Structures are given as C-alpha cells and as structure tokens.
C-alpha cells in the first residue's frame, strides 16, 4: 500500500513538473497493453525495445501497483510440474548433483528439497515452471518422488501470462532483460546412450557411495541406468507446455531480487 501511494505521488509530481503529460501516460499504458497482446517471443522482443524509456518502466511499476501478483511458498511435486522452456542443458542440470555429495544426498532423501537454498518460481498452484527449470530437472533426475520448494504465483493460471508477468517484473526492477543460453545436450530430447555416457563420465566416487546408501545402484553403470529411467519418465510425462520457449527468452528472476513488486497480472490489464 505504501509503495502504491509513493508511486502514484511520484507520477503526480512528474505531471506537475511537465515531465510527463496525460497523453504520454495514456500512450505508455496503451503501448504496454499492445505489447501484452503479442505471442511470448514477440512480447519479449518488443519489451526489450522499450527498456531504455524511463516513462515506460514507470508505467510497468504503476500498473503492477494496481494489479499485483499474489505469491505463496509451496512444495511442488517435481513429477507433476510442467516446464515452459523447451531446452534444459544436461550439464547445467546434472553436473552439480553428480559431483556434490550434499546435493545428491538431499535429493535422494526426498521430501521438500530446496536447491542451493533457493525457491524455483511456479504458477497456478504448482502446475508449471516460470523460472528454475534446471533446478527442477536435477531433482527430478535424481529422485522423481521428491518435491521442490517454490514461490508460486497463485493468481496466474496461464503459463504464457506467468512468463510475461515475470519479465515485466524483471524489467520494472532492473530495467533490462538478461539472456541465458543452452550449450549442452537437451535433457528433454537426449537419448539413452548419450545420457548414460554423460552420467558415467561425470559422477564422482563419493557420489556413487551416496547412491549406494539409497539402493539406487552400486556402480556408475547401474546409477546411469537408474537416472535414465527418470529422464525417460520426464520426457514422456513432462514435456513443455505453451509457449515452449527457448531458454534465451525465459525470465531470469535471480538477477532481479525485487521483481515480484513490479510484476502485474497481465489478464487484468484491459
């Protein structure tokens, strides 16, 4: 409430000072509404084209004050989540738990897992992933019966709206859009031979010992076969939902600590 009052007062002062006019404010709001109508990839492109306009950034903040997202902390079952990203780099997903004993132990133990002490971002009550695909996939591959801690946007039920809302929040917070890339094999399409070869060359003896404790294999070959079964399950049951976007245009919320405060609900913006 205080943030909204301050934002409204700031815009009132801008108008009084002649920095923005009523027409300019209306134009910025209409511009944002028009951008939101675009498909997700076009939306990101158009949003990026306006990030150097302070008035446009302030419009995002103002609309977010009027139409805020609602969030709650949940523990989502990894095998029930759907990705919205169509690329998951096997190295960014599996290298850490295959070489780090505490991580492997935590995932194998199960329950509500917090990867690197961070929540992923989900929407619709833990139905789809907005940000945190690699953290989700690494838990899934090691233990598909586990849950993962998440911050869920509870008042957004459409994946595309969830991604757009997060990107608007990031731009409102930082004034930029960060780009990430996938360079390794895509876990969502990777074949059995490639996955098994990757696990065998990556897993450390110490992590093998951890898998032994949970009866998931006595050697690298057995553990690779176990992980492949989990990857198969992911590929069969957890393929991406729309917009099935490449990683480069996905929200990177870790780089925008206050993005939630500047993220509006797109459907409420008429």
C-alpha positions as CSV (number, residue, x, y, z in Angstrom):
1,X,0.0,0.0,0.0
2,X,2.8,2.4,0.9
3,X,4.6,1.5,-2.3
4,X,1.5,2.2,-4.4
5,X,1.0,5.6,-2.7
6,X,4.6,6.6,-3.3
7,X,4.4,5.5,-7.0
8,X,1.2,7.5,-7.5
9,X,2.7,10.5,-5.9
10,X,5.8,10.3,-8.0
11,X,3.8,10.2,-11.2
12,X,1.7,13.2,-9.9
13,X,4.8,15.2,-9.3
14,X,6.1,14.2,-12.8
15,X,2.9,15.6,-14.3
16,X,3.1,18.8,-12.3
17,X,6.7,19.3,-13.4
18,X,5.8,18.7,-17.0
19,X,8.0,15.6,-17.3
20,X,5.1,13.6,-18.5
21,X,1.7,14.6,-19.8
22,X,-1.7,12.9,-19.5
23,X,-1.4,12.0,-23.2
24,X,2.1,10.5,-22.8
25,X,0.9,8.5,-19.8
26,X,-2.0,7.1,-21.8
27,X,0.3,6.3,-24.7
28,X,2.7,4.4,-22.5
29,X,-0.2,2.4,-21.0
30,X,-1.6,1.6,-24.4
31,X,1.9,0.6,-25.6
32,X,2.1,-1.9,-22.8
33,X,-1.3,-3.2,-23.5
34,X,-0.5,-3.7,-27.1
35,X,2.8,-5.5,-26.3
36,X,1.0,-7.8,-24.0
37,X,-1.3,-9.0,-26.8
38,X,1.7,-10.4,-28.7
39,X,2.8,-14.0,-28.6
40,X,5.5,-14.6,-26.0
41,X,8.6,-14.4,-28.2
42,X,7.3,-11.2,-29.9
43,X,6.4,-9.8,-26.5
44,X,10.0,-10.2,-25.2
45,X,11.4,-8.5,-28.3
46,X,9.0,-5.6,-28.0
47,X,9.6,-5.3,-24.3
48,X,13.3,-5.2,-24.9
49,X,12.9,-2.4,-27.4
50,X,11.3,-0.2,-24.7
51,X,13.6,-0.8,-21.8
52,X,15.5,2.4,-22.3
53,X,12.4,4.5,-21.9
54,X,12.0,5.6,-18.2
55,X,8.4,6.5,-18.7
56,X,7.6,3.1,-20.0
57,X,9.4,1.5,-17.0
58,X,7.4,3.7,-14.6
59,X,4.2,2.6,-16.4
60,X,5.0,-1.0,-15.6
61,X,5.5,-0.2,-12.0
62,X,2.3,1.8,-11.8
63,X,0.2,-1.0,-13.4
64,X,1.8,-3.5,-11.1
65,X,0.7,-1.5,-8.1
66,X,-2.9,-1.6,-9.4
67,X,-2.8,-5.3,-10.5
68,X,-0.2,-7.1,-8.3
69,X,0.6,-10.8,-8.4
70,X,-0.1,-12.9,-5.3
71,X,2.5,-15.4,-4.2
72,X,2.8,-18.2,-1.7
73,X,5.5,-20.6,-0.7
74,X,4.7,-24.2,-1.6
75,X,6.4,-27.6,-2.0
76,X,5.6,-28.9,-5.5
77,X,6.0,-32.5,-6.6
78,X,8.6,-32.5,-9.3
79,X,6.9,-35.1,-11.4
80,X,3.7,-33.0,-11.5
81,X,5.3,-29.8,-12.8
82,X,5.4,-28.9,-16.4
83,X,8.2,-26.9,-17.9
84,X,7.5,-23.9,-20.1
85,X,11.1,-23.9,-21.5
86,X,11.9,-26.3,-24.3
87,X,15.7,-26.6,-23.6
88,X,17.3,-28.0,-20.5
89,X,21.1,-28.2,-20.6
90,X,22.2,-31.6,-19.2
91,X,25.4,-30.1,-17.8
92,X,23.6,-27.3,-16.0
93,X,21.1,-29.8,-14.7
94,X,23.1,-32.9,-13.7
95,X,26.7,-31.9,-13.2
96,X,26.1,-30.5,-9.7
97,X,24.3,-33.4,-8.1
98,X,26.7,-35.9,-9.8
99,X,29.7,-34.2,-8.3
100,X,28.4,-32.8,-5.0
101,X,27.7,-35.2,-2.2
102,X,25.4,-33.0,0.0
103,X,23.2,-32.2,-3.0
104,X,22.9,-35.8,-4.1
105,X,22.1,-36.9,-0.5
106,X,19.4,-34.2,-0.2
107,X,17.7,-35.2,-3.5
108,X,17.9,-38.9,-2.7
109,X,16.5,-38.4,0.7
110,X,13.5,-36.6,-0.8
111,X,10.8,-34.6,0.9
112,X,10.7,-30.9,0.1
113,X,14.1,-30.1,-1.5
114,X,15.5,-26.6,-1.7
115,X,18.1,-26.4,-4.4
116,X,21.0,-24.2,-3.5
117,X,18.7,-22.6,-0.8
118,X,16.5,-21.0,-3.4
119,X,12.9,-21.4,-4.5
120,X,12.0,-22.0,-8.1
121,X,9.1,-19.9,-9.5
122,X,5.9,-21.7,-10.4
123,X,2.3,-20.7,-11.3
124,X,-1.2,-21.9,-10.9
125,X,-0.7,-23.7,-7.6
126,X,2.5,-25.6,-8.7
127,X,1.4,-26.6,-12.1
128,X,4.0,-25.1,-14.4
129,X,7.5,-23.6,-14.1
130,X,8.2,-20.0,-14.7
131,X,11.8,-20.0,-13.6
132,X,14.1,-22.7,-12.2
133,X,14.0,-25.4,-14.9
134,X,17.5,-26.7,-14.3
135,X,17.0,-26.9,-10.5
136,X,13.7,-28.7,-11.1
137,X,15.2,-31.1,-13.6
138,X,18.1,-32.1,-11.4
139,X,15.9,-33.1,-8.6
140,X,13.6,-35.0,-11.0
141,X,16.5,-36.9,-12.5
142,X,17.9,-38.0,-9.1
143,X,14.5,-38.6,-7.3
144,X,11.2,-38.1,-9.2
145,X,9.3,-38.8,-5.9
146,X,10.7,-35.7,-4.3
147,X,9.2,-32.2,-4.0
148,X,10.9,-28.9,-4.6
149,X,10.4,-25.6,-2.8
150,X,8.8,-23.0,-4.9
151,X,7.3,-19.5,-4.8
152,X,4.0,-19.9,-6.6
153,X,2.2,-17.1,-8.4
154,X,-1.3,-18.2,-7.3
155,X,-3.4,-15.7,-9.2
156,X,-2.0,-16.6,-12.7
157,X,-3.1,-19.8,-14.2
158,X,-1.9,-19.4,-17.8
159,X,1.8,-20.2,-18.4
160,X,2.3,-17.5,-21.0
161,X,0.8,-14.9,-18.7
162,X,3.1,-16.2,-15.9
163,X,6.2,-15.7,-18.1
164,X,5.1,-12.3,-19.3
165,X,4.4,-11.2,-15.7
166,X,7.8,-12.3,-14.6
167,X,9.6,-10.5,-17.5
168,X,7.7,-7.3,-16.7
169,X,8.7,-7.6,-13.1
170,X,12.3,-8.0,-14.0
171,X,12.2,-5.0,-16.4
172,X,10.5,-2.9,-13.8
173,X,13.1,-3.9,-11.2
174,X,16.3,-3.8,-13.2
175,X,15.4,-2.0,-16.5
176,X,16.9,-4.9,-18.5
177,X,16.3,-8.3,-19.9
178,X,19.0,-10.9,-19.3
179,X,19.7,-13.7,-21.8
180,X,20.8,-17.2,-21.0
181,X,21.9,-19.9,-23.3
182,X,21.9,-23.7,-23.6
183,X,25.1,-25.2,-24.9
184,X,25.0,-28.9,-23.9
185,X,22.6,-31.7,-24.9
186,X,18.9,-31.0,-24.2
187,X,17.7,-33.2,-21.4
188,X,14.2,-33.1,-22.8
189,X,15.3,-34.8,-26.0
190,X,18.5,-36.6,-25.1
191,X,18.9,-40.3,-26.0
192,X,19.7,-43.2,-23.7
193,X,23.3,-43.7,-24.9
194,X,24.2,-40.1,-24.6
195,X,22.7,-39.7,-21.1
196,X,24.3,-42.9,-19.8
197,X,27.7,-41.8,-21.2
198,X,27.3,-38.4,-19.6
199,X,26.5,-39.8,-16.1
200,X,29.3,-42.3,-16.2
201,X,32.0,-39.7,-17.2
202,X,30.6,-37.1,-14.7
203,X,29.7,-38.9,-11.5
204,X,32.3,-39.0,-8.7
205,X,33.2,-42.0,-6.5
206,X,31.9,-40.1,-3.4
207,X,28.5,-39.6,-5.1
208,X,28.4,-43.2,-6.2
209,X,28.7,-44.1,-2.5
210,X,25.8,-41.9,-1.7
211,X,23.6,-43.6,-4.3
212,X,24.6,-47.0,-2.8
213,X,23.2,-45.9,0.6
214,X,19.8,-45.5,-1.1
215,X,20.0,-48.7,-3.1
216,X,20.0,-46.8,-6.4
217,X,23.0,-48.6,-7.9
218,X,26.4,-50.0,-6.8
219,X,28.4,-48.5,-9.7
220,X,28.4,-45.8,-12.3
221,X,26.7,-48.1,-14.9
222,X,23.8,-49.0,-12.5
223,X,23.3,-45.4,-11.4
224,X,23.3,-44.2,-15.0
225,X,20.6,-46.7,-15.9
226,X,18.6,-45.5,-12.9
227,X,18.9,-41.9,-13.9
228,X,18.0,-42.7,-17.5
229,X,14.7,-44.2,-16.3
230,X,13.9,-41.0,-14.6
231,X,14.8,-39.0,-17.7
232,X,12.6,-41.2,-19.7
233,X,9.7,-40.5,-17.3
234,X,10.4,-36.8,-17.7
235,X,10.5,-36.9,-21.4
236,X,7.2,-38.9,-21.6
237,X,5.2,-37.1,-18.9
238,X,6.7,-33.6,-18.5
239,X,7.1,-32.2,-22.0
240,X,6.8,-28.4,-22.2
241,X,3.5,-26.6,-22.2
242,X,3.0,-23.4,-24.3
243,X,4.8,-21.3,-25.1
244,X,7.6,-24.0,-25.2
245,X,10.1,-21.2,-25.3
246,X,13.9,-21.4,-25.8
247,X,16.0,-20.6,-22.8
248,X,17.2,-17.3,-24.2
249,X,13.9,-15.5,-23.8
250,X,12.9,-17.0,-20.4
251,X,12.8,-14.9,-17.2
252,X,16.0,-14.9,-15.1
253,X,14.5,-13.8,-11.8
254,X,17.7,-14.5,-9.8
255,X,19.1,-11.3,-11.3
256,X,16.2,-9.2,-10.2
257,X,15.7,-9.5,-6.4
258,X,12.6,-7.2,-6.3
259,X,10.9,-8.4,-9.4
260,X,7.8,-9.5,-7.6
261,X,6.9,-6.0,-6.6
262,X,6.9,-4.8,-10.2
263,X,5.1,-7.8,-11.8
264,X,1.5,-7.2,-12.8
265,X,-1.2,-9.8,-13.7
266,X,-1.5,-9.5,-17.5
267,X,-5.1,-10.5,-17.8
268,X,-6.2,-7.6,-15.5
269,X,-4.7,-5.1,-17.9
270,X,-7.6,-4.2,-20.2
